[in-house]
Structures are given as C-alpha cells and as structure tokens.
Amino acid sequence: MDHINVIIAENELGEREKLKSQLAGESDIQVVGEARDGKECLDLVSRHRPDVVLIKEDLPVVNGLAAAEQISTDLPDVGVILILTGSEGQEVWHKMLRAGIKEFITRPVTADRLLEEVRKVAAIQAKAFKRAGTTPPTPTAAQPEAPKHRVVTITGPRGGCGKTVIATNLAVALARASEKVALVDLNLWGGDVAMLLDVSPKRTLGDLLPGFGGIDYDVVDSVMSKHPTGVSVLAAPLTGTFDGSTLSRYMVQSILEALREHYEYIIVDTGYANLESTLAAMDYSDLILVVVGMDLPRLRDGKLYLKNLLAANYPKEKIRVIVNRATNSKEISSTEVETILEFPVTVQIPSDDALVGSSVNLGQTFVSSSPNKPVTRALLELAEAMAPGASLEKKRTGRWFSFLQ
C-alpha cells in the first residue's frame, strides 16, 4: 500500500490533536478522518474504508467498544485499535474478547508505541485481506503432524491458580527429553519463575525493554539463564519496577519467534489475563493451557474465561483445561467439573499443599524431588495429553516425554 490511511475516533479535542501530531510527518501514514463520537466514526469508516481506525473505548452517542465490534464484524478488512485508559474493569476486557478485538493500546500513548501498533496492524490486515475487495482466503486444513517447535502458553482467569508452579515443573519435565527447552516469565509485576527454580539471573526480560529496537535470537539469548536441569530461563524483572503495559504485542511475539527457531519447547508463564502481553503469547502459541481452581467461584470464572476465548476465535482444539488443586470434595465431584465448565478437562492435578509448598520454598521442582507422587503423575498425564499417541509407560522409564516429534 502507498499510505496507511487512518481514522481517529476521540471525543476530546486535545487528545485527538495529540494523536494526529504523533502520526504527522510519517511518509507512510495519512490521517483521512476524525470522529468525535461512535456514530460519526461508523459513518467515516463506512465511507473511507481506512486501513486502520483508532477508537477511544468510551466514546459518546455510540460506545467506542460497540463501534469497534461493528467495524470488526461488518468491515473485517479494516484494522481496529482500541484506546484504553488502563483503568477499565474486567467487564470491558471480556467484551473485547467476545468481540474478537485483541489490538489495543493504553494511555499514556507514546509516539513510538502508536506508530509501531499502527504499522503492525496495517501489515497484518494487508496480508490477510486483499484491498481490491476480495474475501479472505479459505483456511487450509490443519496438518496432522505436531510442530517440531512448540510454544505453550499457560494462563488462567485469575491470579493464584498455580500457573507458575505448573509452568516450572512442566519445563523441567520436558528437559529430560530435550536439551532445547525455554521457560519465559512474562509477569513484569513480580514473576516468580526464577524464585521457584532457585535461579539468580544476571539479566532479565527487563533488560530488553528500555532499549528495545528489534529482537533477534542473540539479543534474547544474552538475557537468558541456565537452570541445572538444562532449562533456559528468561526471567521477569526482579525489582517489580516495570510497567506491564510496556511489554507490547510486537515485543512478545518477536521474542517468541526468536526462541521458536532454536528451542523445541517454549513454555510461557503469563501475568494477568487481560494484559496485551498475555493475549500476544496466546495468539502466537500452539497450545493454551488454562488453569482453573477446584472451588465454585474459580470454576465459574474459568467457565466465563473459556467462553470469552472461544468468542475471540481461539480454536477449541488449541485449548487445554487444567484443574489445579483438585480434591475429592463432597460438594463438587470430579465428574461435575466438566459440567460446570462446559468444557472438557485435560487433567486434574491433585492437591498436595505440603509438597508444593516445600517445593516452592526450596526452589526445587517436585517432578525432580518426588517423581512418584500423584501430583507428579498428573503432570505426566498433562504431557501425554499434549502429544496424542505418546505412551505414558515409555515416559515413566528412562527419558520422559519423547513426543511432539
């Protein structure tokens, strides 16, 4: 395309002028329209068919999120970027997922970030749709063979569900089968991967952020630490001083793309479910492991979260549900869990607070220290579920997890 045509939908004049000035002077970007409310935005987008539209979430007349959803549905060749304040609640994020809107930026918006996002979305749209008005190409059938290099993101509807414990133990288990296992901690607000593995990294993910100008494998490799089991760890910043919103979709996917070329398994531990970095990792992953707790409030959260993922067009076959800290409760039986979630459960990991607590405090994974415990056996079942057709008995003896070949 000659120019990236952009429409700005922002009701506050000062903010609208700021966005315009940030885009001004770029030879490949042209602002072709401005809207002060959602209705005007819909009219302008319908007439001009821009490459990208920037929409404030809480526009008057027609809500910005509603306008974004209508554009995504009626004009899928137009790229939508939602502008958020950062103070939106979970309800807004759930609505975004249901509308299939995954591209957003949070105020304060820097010029570099805005330009990066606009160009990236325009490139994605140009690749997916031909501007001559043709329909998107029909998806090809999925290949039956599992990829040789697999990215697995571990997420959940709320914190405290045990994502990090599962991520670290799964990575260590996989290291028995492969020398090329990477574990990435995307939680900039206090990721615990390094602590759970008793690793003291000299450099972390935070060292990539201040001078980010492009990622290649050498750059990523320079900030990774080696665990004694062979797992390569990209740790989160230890100080907790980094704003999680600085970890953009482009940065996350650049990191994962660089790792995919050199590692057979990349396990990604995520932060909050509604962060752009979490969505970016899920978009790039071959598998998404959704971890939910056994009690009713967490199961209900899990049900809503899974519905939102499916509404956002994440393929069902890409999602695996992990019920953590499962117990033989009289109130909720193991057979009732799938009924509550309305989704098949891949594995239920039994509760063992004493073992897991000791494992966390000592910085030693339980798959290494207690290979015969029920919680470890459940991790083996999880690995088998990630590789249909693999033999669990073979993995219990000698080298574990000889799958995903």
VEXTOR-325474 format. One line per 5 residues: number of its first residue (from 1); for each residue x, y, z of C-alpha. Coordinates in steps of 0.001 Angstrom, whole numbers, plus 500000, padded with zeros to 6 digits. Layout:
# residues N
NUM> X:Y:Z ~ ...;
This chain:
# residues 405
1> 500000:500000:500000 ~ 501157:503570:499286 ~ 499835:505020:502513 ~ 498369:503643:505692 ~ 495073:505514:505870;
6> 493979:506157:509454 ~ 490774:507451:511069 ~ 490890:508757:514645 ~ 487791:508494:516847 ~ 488338:510585:520002;
11> 485831:512999:521583 ~ 488399:515126:523441 ~ 489993:517695:521135 ~ 493317:517783:522979 ~ 493760:514013:522840;
16> 492686:513920:519209 ~ 495230:516582:518267 ~ 497924:514720:520187 ~ 497267:511528:518236 ~ 497302:513477:514970;
21> 500614:515121:515821 ~ 502160:511760:516714 ~ 501210:510424:513283 ~ 502110:513610:511394 ~ 505295:513720:509374;
26> 505326:509981:508702 ~ 505565:509463:504948 ~ 503702:506155:505056 ~ 500795:507257:507290 ~ 497940:509601:506450;
31> 495033:510648:508707 ~ 491962:510675:506452 ~ 489254:511399:509009 ~ 488418:512407:512571 ~ 485346:511438:514584;
36> 484025:512898:517829 ~ 481636:510062:518684 ~ 480943:506458:517804 ~ 478210:507189:515241 ~ 480423:509609:513329;
41> 483204:507030:513463 ~ 480995:504360:511886 ~ 479920:506758:509130 ~ 483501:507803:508323 ~ 484819:504250:508324;
46> 481987:503128:506029 ~ 482764:505920:503545 ~ 486559:505887:503614 ~ 487358:502210:504375 ~ 490668:503100:506082;
51> 493453:500637:506757 ~ 493350:501366:510496 ~ 490900:503083:512841 ~ 491918:504295:516306 ~ 488882:504203:518620;
56> 488586:505501:522157 ~ 486779:502897:524258 ~ 484243:505240:525927 ~ 483018:507408:523036 ~ 479649:509217:523341;
61> 476479:508527:521278 ~ 477692:505062:520237 ~ 480135:503480:522658 ~ 483622:503045:521213 ~ 483745:499348:522035;
66> 480371:498818:520333 ~ 481598:500737:517279 ~ 484796:498673:517192 ~ 482781:495454:517360 ~ 480524:496551:514492;
71> 483505:497506:512322 ~ 485250:494205:513040 ~ 482086:492330:512060 ~ 480922:494343:509032 ~ 484293:495519:507665;
76> 486869:492895:508702 ~ 489456:494338:506305 ~ 489669:497476:508486 ~ 492139:497125:511333 ~ 490786:498253:514711;
81> 492942:499523:517571 ~ 491098:500312:520799 ~ 492466:503099:523013 ~ 492096:502318:526731 ~ 492723:504376:529849;
86> 494174:501425:531751 ~ 491531:501677:534481 ~ 488904:499575:532710 ~ 487490:496657:534646 ~ 487271:493003:533729;
91> 483882:493585:532056 ~ 485443:495697:529299 ~ 488135:493110:528656 ~ 485548:490310:528475 ~ 483531:492364:525959;
96> 486674:492931:523885 ~ 487387:489217:523738 ~ 483808:488392:522809 ~ 484008:490987:520028 ~ 487254:489483:518773;
101> 489203:492703:519467 ~ 492769:491915:520501 ~ 494602:495049:519374 ~ 494693:497872:521914 ~ 496967:500491:523389;
106> 496788:502006:526850 ~ 497254:505663:527754 ~ 499595:507416:528044 ~ 500323:506655:524384 ~ 503861:507370:523200;
111> 504570:508219:519567 ~ 506876:505224:519123 ~ 504285:502837:520513 ~ 501477:504323:518419 ~ 503473:504154:515174;
116> 504588:500603:515926 ~ 500994:499469:516535 ~ 499507:501234:513503 ~ 502126:499815:511134 ~ 501857:496340:512606;
121> 498051:496222:512357 ~ 498131:497613:508813 ~ 500659:494946:507789 ~ 498530:492188:509334 ~ 495410:493430:507538;
126> 497214:493816:504223 ~ 498479:490264:504452 ~ 495123:488797:505446 ~ 492892:490710:503032 ~ 493352:491954:499506;
131> 492383:495603:499289 ~ 490573:495045:495991 ~ 487568:493804:497945 ~ 488115:490074:497673 ~ 487154:487824:500540;
136> 489839:486391:502819 ~ 491385:483134:501665 ~ 489787:479921:502883 ~ 491843:478433:505734 ~ 493712:475301:504786;
141> 493159:472106:506709 ~ 495298:471673:509801 ~ 498297:469455:509371 ~ 498019:466232:511379 ~ 501647:466269:512429;
146> 502550:468217:515549 ~ 505062:471035:515054 ~ 508659:470280:515921 ~ 508963:473568:517764 ~ 506010:474220:520034;
151> 505035:477305:522046 ~ 502788:476544:525033 ~ 501244:479429:526975 ~ 499908:478887:530484 ~ 497174:481268:531560;
156> 494152:481475:533806 ~ 491161:483682:534634 ~ 492645:484947:537902 ~ 495871:485036:539885 ~ 496819:482445:542476;
161> 495694:479492:540376 ~ 499144:477874:540279 ~ 500234:478784:536737 ~ 503859:479308:537685 ~ 504163:476037:539607;
166> 502760:474153:536629 ~ 504951:476052:534151 ~ 508205:475413:536006 ~ 507518:471730:536658 ~ 506373:471108:533100;
171> 509503:472777:531699 ~ 511800:470724:533933 ~ 509986:467523:532969 ~ 510373:468346:529289 ~ 514089:468961:529786;
176> 514526:465234:530394 ~ 513527:464617:526787 ~ 515106:467620:525115 ~ 518097:469868:525590 ~ 516158:472687:523935;
181> 513542:473829:526467 ~ 512904:477517:527184 ~ 510799:478926:530005 ~ 509611:482528:529629 ~ 508213:484607:532518;
186> 506009:487406:531144 ~ 504852:488689:534534 ~ 506525:492102:534844 ~ 504783:492778:538163 ~ 506653:490148:540104;
191> 507112:486945:538161 ~ 508239:484038:540351 ~ 509768:481622:537837 ~ 513345:482432:538884 ~ 512483:482029:542573;
196> 510717:478699:542065 ~ 513775:477376:540227 ~ 516266:478961:542652 ~ 517873:480867:539775 ~ 519658:484196:540298;
201> 519679:485711:536809 ~ 522224:488379:535979 ~ 519931:489760:533295 ~ 516173:489538:532826 ~ 513365:490428:530462;
206> 513538:493934:531913 ~ 516928:494433:530264 ~ 515273:494098:526863 ~ 512661:496775:527440 ~ 514456:500132:527861;
211> 516406:499955:524600 ~ 514024:497819:522595 ~ 514624:498370:518902 ~ 514221:494931:517440 ~ 514751:491398:518629;
216> 516837:488568:517303 ~ 517986:485342:518913 ~ 521378:486684:520005 ~ 519691:489524:521893 ~ 517231:487197:523642;
221> 519903:484601:524392 ~ 522042:487247:526087 ~ 519445:487733:528850 ~ 518614:484071:529476 ~ 519841:481989:532416;
226> 520561:478268:532505 ~ 518950:476067:535151 ~ 520902:472927:536238 ~ 518241:470752:534577 ~ 519070:472333:531217;
231> 516040:474632:531011 ~ 516875:478073:529618 ~ 515038:480722:531640 ~ 514004:484187:530501 ~ 513198:485628:533925;
236> 510894:488510:534721 ~ 512410:491676:536240 ~ 513258:491047:539876 ~ 512616:494590:541100 ~ 508942:494789:540094;
241> 509502:498342:538836 ~ 508486:497772:535228 ~ 505041:498656:533959 ~ 503500:495555:532387 ~ 501895:497675:529680;
246> 505361:498367:528222 ~ 505527:494766:527042 ~ 503751:495172:523712 ~ 502313:492509:521447 ~ 505084:493106:518915;
251> 507794:492637:521541 ~ 506291:489423:522919 ~ 505857:487829:519524 ~ 509346:488923:518429 ~ 510814:487210:521492;
256> 508805:484023:520950 ~ 509620:483953:517255 ~ 513333:484198:518030 ~ 513079:481381:520590 ~ 510999:479135:518339;
261> 513869:478918:515857 ~ 516241:477492:518487 ~ 514106:475610:521039 ~ 511857:472575:520696 ~ 509591:473593:523571;
266> 508865:477128:524774 ~ 506751:477278:527944 ~ 505305:480742:528641 ~ 504106:481775:532108 ~ 501821:484800:531909;
271> 500736:487698:534096 ~ 497175:488992:534347 ~ 494730:487521:531856 ~ 493772:490874:530315 ~ 497294:492103:529577;
276> 498328:492681:525979 ~ 501390:490504:526591 ~ 499184:487576:527649 ~ 496953:487925:524583 ~ 500020:488187:522345;
281> 501500:484990:523758 ~ 498211:483130:523317 ~ 497906:484344:519727 ~ 501375:483015:518918 ~ 501037:479706:520790;
286> 500387:476217:519520 ~ 498695:475285:522802 ~ 496979:477322:525517 ~ 496801:475711:528952 ~ 494019:477321:531010;
291> 494479:476693:534740 ~ 491425:476884:537000 ~ 490858:476081:540656 ~ 488501:473460:542059 ~ 486186:475704:544129;
296> 482949:477030:542661 ~ 483952:480722:542279 ~ 487098:479749:540353 ~ 485215:477250:538215 ~ 482675:479931:537318;
301> 485495:482327:536439 ~ 487011:479566:534330 ~ 483730:478965:532508 ~ 483424:482649:531576 ~ 487086:482856:530580;
306> 486800:479843:528271 ~ 483660:481242:526667 ~ 485443:484512:526013 ~ 488434:482745:524449 ~ 486160:480834:522090;
311> 484207:484004:521258 ~ 487519:485660:520411 ~ 488124:482901:517832 ~ 490789:480978:519709 ~ 490366:477434:518301;
316> 488905:474974:520796 ~ 491458:472355:519752 ~ 494222:474745:520788 ~ 492943:474978:524383 ~ 493570:472509:527229;
321> 491908:472923:530633 ~ 493921:472083:533741 ~ 492059:471824:537051 ~ 494605:472542:539767 ~ 494461:471530:543436;
326> 491720:469017:542696 ~ 490179:467281:545716 ~ 487535:464634:546269 ~ 485094:467214:547564 ~ 481594:466157:548557;
331> 480244:469466:547294 ~ 481887:469286:543834 ~ 482869:465894:542497 ~ 485497:465460:539823 ~ 482805:464353:537389;
336> 480857:467586:537908 ~ 483778:469851:536990 ~ 483341:469487:533227 ~ 479603:470094:533579 ~ 480271:473370:535403;
341> 482981:474494:532970 ~ 481073:473298:529878 ~ 484480:472321:528512 ~ 486485:469084:528533 ~ 489184:468822:531196;
346> 492565:467515:530078 ~ 493907:466708:533527 ~ 493114:467304:537184 ~ 496198:467948:539280 ~ 495611:466696:542836;
351> 496048:468956:545809 ~ 499276:468454:547756 ~ 499880:471669:549666 ~ 502728:470260:551746 ~ 504749:469020:548766;
356> 504080:472061:546597 ~ 504783:474450:549462 ~ 508085:472737:550210 ~ 508953:472740:546522 ~ 508336:476481:546263;
361> 510251:477330:549447 ~ 513272:475220:548474 ~ 513301:476322:544840 ~ 513198:472696:543750 ~ 510554:471328:541370;
366> 508548:468374:542646 ~ 508918:466480:539357 ~ 512608:466258:540289 ~ 512313:465687:544033 ~ 509200:463474:544158;
371> 508731:461638:540856 ~ 506259:459089:542253 ~ 503809:461483:543905 ~ 500268:461781:542472 ~ 500843:465457:541588;
376> 503886:464474:539500 ~ 501987:461679:537786 ~ 499317:464225:536860 ~ 501997:466332:535153 ~ 502957:463242:533170;
381> 499349:462861:532064 ~ 499376:466503:531039 ~ 502440:465887:528901 ~ 500778:462881:527289 ~ 497694:464947:526512;
386> 499921:467472:524736 ~ 501126:464652:522467 ~ 498278:462387:521348 ~ 499508:458857:520750 ~ 502531:459044:523042;
391> 502975:456195:525516 ~ 502854:457154:529169 ~ 504661:453979:530155 ~ 507600:454870:527932 ~ 507799:458277:529522;
396> 507832:456823:533028 ~ 511011:454936:532327 ~ 514209:456385:531014 ~ 513657:459635:529166 ~ 510275:461249:529699;
401> 508148:462986:527104 ~ 509501:461652:523832 ~ 506691:463391:521986 ~ 505887:466236:519594 ~ 508400:464876:517124;
